[in-house]
Amino acid sequence: MEEIRDNILARVAEAEREGWLGEVEGLKVSLAGAEDKLAQIDRQSQKATIILGMPTTRSGDVE
């Protein structure tokens, strides 16, 4: 996803150099969406990890 954001940034720079104002605006909308998605992914990756502990065997399961 970061590659997509970086690509959009490069396209925005190109559009600004070329004076493609409509393209710049559209790319900025796409950029905002990509940044929102990256933030969402980051928030999800920071959620608490549940530690389940070591599994145990019942005495009847041992051969």
C-alpha positions in Angstrom: 0.0 0.0 0.0 2.9 2.3 0.7 4.1 1.7 -2.9 0.7 2.9 -4.2 0.9 6.0 -2.1 4.4 6.7 -3.3 3.3 6.2 -6.9 0.4 8.6 -6.5 2.8 11.2 -5.0 5.0 10.9 -8.0 2.0 11.3 -10.3 0.9 14.4 -8.4 4.3 15.9 -8.9 4.3 15.2 -12.6 0.8 16.6 -13.0 1.8 19.8 -11.2 4.8 20.2 -13.4 2.7 19.7 -16.5 0.0 22.0 -15.3 -2.7 19.3 -15.4 -4.9 20.9 -12.7 -7.8 18.5 -13.0 -5.5 15.5 -12.8 -3.8 17.0 -9.7 -7.2 17.3 -7.9 -8.2 13.7 -8.8 -4.8 12.4 -7.7 -5.1 14.2 -4.4 -8.4 12.5 -3.7 -6.7 9.1 -4.4 -3.8 10.1 -2.2 -6.1 10.9 0.7 -7.8 7.5 0.3 -4.5 5.7 0.2 -3.3 7.5 3.3 -6.6 6.7 5.1 -6.2 3.1 4.3 -2.6 3.0 5.5 -3.7 4.6 8.8 -6.4 2.0 9.1 -3.9 -0.8 8.6 -1.6 0.7 11.1 -4.4 1.0 13.7 -5.3 -2.7 13.2 -1.7 -3.8 13.5 -1.5 -2.1 16.9 -4.4 -3.9 18.5 -3.6 -6.0 21.6 -2.1 -9.4 21.1 -3.8 -12.3 23.0 -1.4 -14.7 24.6 -2.9 -18.1 24.9 -0.1 -19.8 26.8 1.4 -23.3 26.4 -1.0 -26.1 25.5 -1.3 -28.9 28.0 -2.1 -32.6 27.5 -4.6 -34.6 29.5 -3.2 -37.5 31.4 -5.1 -40.0 29.2 -3.6 -38.6 26.0 0.0 -39.5 26.8 1.2 -42.8 25.2 
